[in-house]
């Protein structure tokens, strides 16, 4: 009689999620939901940031130099914010409020772009 295959190879496709959950440990649900939130946030940011230079120049009449300055200030602000948030995250044991707050700010401020006009 041949030896029985290892337990991992006997799993049916329906238990693959169970295997992932076992590998990630008790925080598997939180890790997967955070990954999904990050993916959706990145996709929406990329959609907005792709159109922003055209919006600034075409609708608001900004010059190319102004667009470059805005993007430079935005990158510098993002870098310093990441630095401060990283230090704060290291100092605070519960990171969930910090993560949730960051995603909430991102989600709440993105629709404000619709309020911009050529006024």
PALUMDREN-379721 format. One record per residue (C-alpha): residue number from 1; x, y, z; residue in three letters. Coordinates in pm, whole numbers, plus 50000, padded with zeros to 5 digits. Last residue first. Layout:
PALUMDREN-379721
<rovex n="NUM" c1="X" c2="Y" c3="Z" res="ALA"/>
...
end
This chain:
PALUMDREN-379721
<rovex n="119" c1="48552" c2="58035" c3="49010" res="UNK"/>
<rovex n="118" c1="48711" c2="57771" c3="48786" res="UNK"/>
<rovex n="117" c1="48575" c2="57496" c3="49005" res="UNK"/>
<rovex n="116" c1="48680" c2="57274" c3="49291" res="UNK"/>
<rovex n="115" c1="48390" c2="57114" c3="49478" res="UNK"/>
<rovex n="114" c1="48442" c2="56779" c3="49304" res="UNK"/>
<rovex n="113" c1="48789" c2="56760" c3="49455" res="UNK"/>
<rovex n="112" c1="48618" c2="56742" c3="49794" res="UNK"/>
<rovex n="111" c1="48521" c2="56384" c3="49708" res="UNK"/>
<rovex n="110" c1="48879" c2="56272" c3="49786" res="UNK"/>
<rovex n="109" c1="48881" c2="56426" c3="50134" res="UNK"/>
<rovex n="108" c1="48652" c2="56178" c3="50309" res="UNK"/>
<rovex n="107" c1="48809" c2="55859" c3="50174" res="UNK"/>
<rovex n="106" c1="49165" c2="55969" c3="50248" res="UNK"/>
<rovex n="105" c1="49074" c2="56094" c3="50593" res="UNK"/>
<rovex n="104" c1="48898" c2="55765" c3="50666" res="UNK"/>
<rovex n="103" c1="49194" c2="55560" c3="50542" res="UNK"/>
<rovex n="102" c1="49428" c2="55746" c3="50772" res="UNK"/>
<rovex n="101" c1="49190" c2="55729" c3="51067" res="UNK"/>
<rovex n="100" c1="49143" c2="55354" c3="51025" res="UNK"/>
<rovex n="99" c1="49519" c2="55301" c3="51024" res="UNK"/>
<rovex n="98" c1="49575" c2="55520" c3="51330" res="UNK"/>
<rovex n="97" c1="49282" c2="55368" c3="51517" res="UNK"/>
<rovex n="96" c1="49409" c2="55016" c3="51433" res="UNK"/>
<rovex n="95" c1="49765" c2="55075" c3="51553" res="UNK"/>
<rovex n="94" c1="49707" c2="54991" c3="51918" res="UNK"/>
<rovex n="93" c1="50053" c2="55007" c3="52081" res="UNK"/>
<rovex n="92" c1="50121" c2="55377" c3="52020" res="UNK"/>
<rovex n="91" c1="50483" c2="55495" c3="52002" res="UNK"/>
<rovex n="90" c1="50577" c2="55303" c3="51686" res="UNK"/>
<rovex n="89" c1="50260" c2="55425" c3="51514" res="UNK"/>
<rovex n="88" c1="50338" c2="55783" c3="51611" res="UNK"/>
<rovex n="87" c1="50689" c2="55753" c3="51466" res="UNK"/>
<rovex n="86" c1="50550" c2="55603" c3="51146" res="UNK"/>
<rovex n="85" c1="50277" c2="55868" c3="51126" res="UNK"/>
<rovex n="84" c1="50535" c2="56145" c3="51156" res="UNK"/>
<rovex n="83" c1="50753" c2="55999" c3="50881" res="UNK"/>
<rovex n="82" c1="50455" c2="55918" c3="50659" res="UNK"/>
<rovex n="81" c1="50330" c2="56275" c3="50702" res="UNK"/>
<rovex n="80" c1="50674" c2="56410" c3="50614" res="UNK"/>
<rovex n="79" c1="50680" c2="56207" c3="50293" res="UNK"/>
<rovex n="78" c1="50322" c2="56293" c3="50199" res="UNK"/>
<rovex n="77" c1="50387" c2="56664" c3="50252" res="UNK"/>
<rovex n="76" c1="50699" c2="56647" c3="50032" res="UNK"/>
<rovex n="75" c1="50508" c2="56465" c3="49760" res="UNK"/>
<rovex n="74" c1="50219" c2="56714" c3="49774" res="UNK"/>
<rovex n="73" c1="50456" c2="57012" c3="49768" res="UNK"/>
<rovex n="72" c1="50625" c2="56872" c3="49458" res="UNK"/>
<rovex n="71" c1="50291" c2="56795" c3="49292" res="UNK"/>
<rovex n="70" c1="50169" c2="57149" c3="49355" res="UNK"/>
<rovex n="69" c1="50496" c2="57296" c3="49227" res="UNK"/>
<rovex n="68" c1="50480" c2="57086" c3="48911" res="UNK"/>
<rovex n="67" c1="50117" c2="57187" c3="48850" res="UNK"/>
<rovex n="66" c1="50215" c2="57550" c3="48900" res="UNK"/>
<rovex n="65" c1="50499" c2="57514" c3="48650" res="UNK"/>
<rovex n="64" c1="50256" c2="57361" c3="48397" res="UNK"/>
<rovex n="63" c1="50034" c2="57666" c3="48435" res="UNK"/>
<rovex n="62" c1="49695" c2="57650" c3="48605" res="UNK"/>
<rovex n="61" c1="49382" c2="57726" c3="48402" res="UNK"/>
<rovex n="60" c1="49136" c2="57572" c3="48650" res="UNK"/>
<rovex n="59" c1="48961" c2="57350" c3="48400" res="UNK"/>
<rovex n="58" c1="49236" c2="57256" c3="48155" res="UNK"/>
<rovex n="57" c1="49555" c2="57299" c3="48356" res="UNK"/>
<rovex n="56" c1="49439" c2="57180" c3="48697" res="UNK"/>
<rovex n="55" c1="49202" c2="56917" c3="48559" res="UNK"/>
<rovex n="54" c1="49465" c2="56778" c3="48322" res="UNK"/>
<rovex n="53" c1="49717" c2="56761" c3="48608" res="UNK"/>
<rovex n="52" c1="49458" c2="56589" c3="48837" res="UNK"/>
<rovex n="51" c1="49345" c2="56317" c3="48597" res="UNK"/>
<rovex n="50" c1="49609" c2="56055" c3="48680" res="UNK"/>
<rovex n="49" c1="49606" c2="56152" c3="49047" res="UNK"/>
<rovex n="48" c1="49234" c2="56076" c3="49077" res="UNK"/>
<rovex n="47" c1="49245" c2="55728" c3="48923" res="UNK"/>
<rovex n="46" c1="49567" c2="55641" c3="49106" res="UNK"/>
<rovex n="45" c1="49412" c2="55744" c3="49438" res="UNK"/>
<rovex n="44" c1="49104" c2="55530" c3="49370" res="UNK"/>
<rovex n="43" c1="49317" c2="55226" c3="49290" res="UNK"/>
<rovex n="42" c1="49540" c2="55281" c3="49593" res="UNK"/>
<rovex n="41" c1="49241" c2="55310" c3="49828" res="UNK"/>
<rovex n="40" c1="49082" c2="54996" c3="49683" res="UNK"/>
<rovex n="39" c1="49402" c2="54797" c3="49728" res="UNK"/>
<rovex n="38" c1="49461" c2="54929" c3="50080" res="UNK"/>
<rovex n="37" c1="49106" c2="54843" c3="50186" res="UNK"/>
<rovex n="36" c1="49151" c2="54491" c3="50044" res="UNK"/>
<rovex n="35" c1="49480" c2="54447" c3="50228" res="UNK"/>
<rovex n="34" c1="49323" c2="54573" c3="50550" res="UNK"/>
<rovex n="33" c1="49040" c2="54325" c3="50507" res="UNK"/>
<rovex n="32" c1="49285" c2="54038" c3="50450" res="UNK"/>
<rovex n="31" c1="49501" c2="54132" c3="50748" res="UNK"/>
<rovex n="30" c1="49200" c2="54178" c3="50977" res="UNK"/>
<rovex n="29" c1="49056" c2="53841" c3="50876" res="UNK"/>
<rovex n="28" c1="49389" c2="53664" c3="50922" res="UNK"/>
<rovex n="27" c1="49456" c2="53806" c3="51270" res="UNK"/>
<rovex n="26" c1="49429" c2="53466" c3="51440" res="UNK"/>
<rovex n="25" c1="49711" c2="53313" c3="51236" res="UNK"/>
<rovex n="24" c1="49824" c2="53401" c3="50887" res="UNK"/>
<rovex n="23" c1="49907" c2="53042" c3="50791" res="UNK"/>
<rovex n="22" c1="49586" c2="52903" c3="50941" res="UNK"/>
<rovex n="21" c1="49379" c2="53163" c3="50757" res="UNK"/>
<rovex n="20" c1="49557" c2="53080" c3="50432" res="UNK"/>
<rovex n="19" c1="49489" c2="52710" c3="50490" res="UNK"/>
<rovex n="18" c1="49124" c2="52782" c3="50566" res="UNK"/>
<rovex n="17" c1="49097" c2="52982" c3="50248" res="UNK"/>
<rovex n="16" c1="49239" c2="52678" c3="50063" res="UNK"/>
<rovex n="15" c1="48967" c2="52467" c3="50222" res="UNK"/>
<rovex n="14" c1="48719" c2="52490" c3="49934" res="UNK"/>
<rovex n="13" c1="48985" c2="52388" c3="49682" res="UNK"/>
<rovex n="12" c1="49008" c2="52045" c3="49849" res="UNK"/>
<rovex n="11" c1="49294" c2="51971" c3="50077" res="UNK"/>
<rovex n="10" c1="49470" c2="51636" c3="50029" res="UNK"/>
<rovex n="9" c1="49798" c2="51801" c3="49922" res="UNK"/>
<rovex n="8" c1="49830" c2="51983" c3="50255" res="UNK"/>
<rovex n="7" c1="49761" c2="51667" c3="50456" res="UNK"/>
<rovex n="6" c1="50065" c2="51489" c3="50315" res="UNK"/>
<rovex n="5" c1="50000" c2="51202" c3="50075" res="UNK"/>
<rovex n="4" c1="49934" c2="50855" c3="50224" res="UNK"/>
<rovex n="3" c1="50211" c2="50602" c3="50170" res="UNK"/>
<rovex n="2" c1="50150" c2="50342" c3="49898" res="UNK"/>
<rovex n="1" c1="50000" c2="50000" c3="50000" res="UNK"/>
end
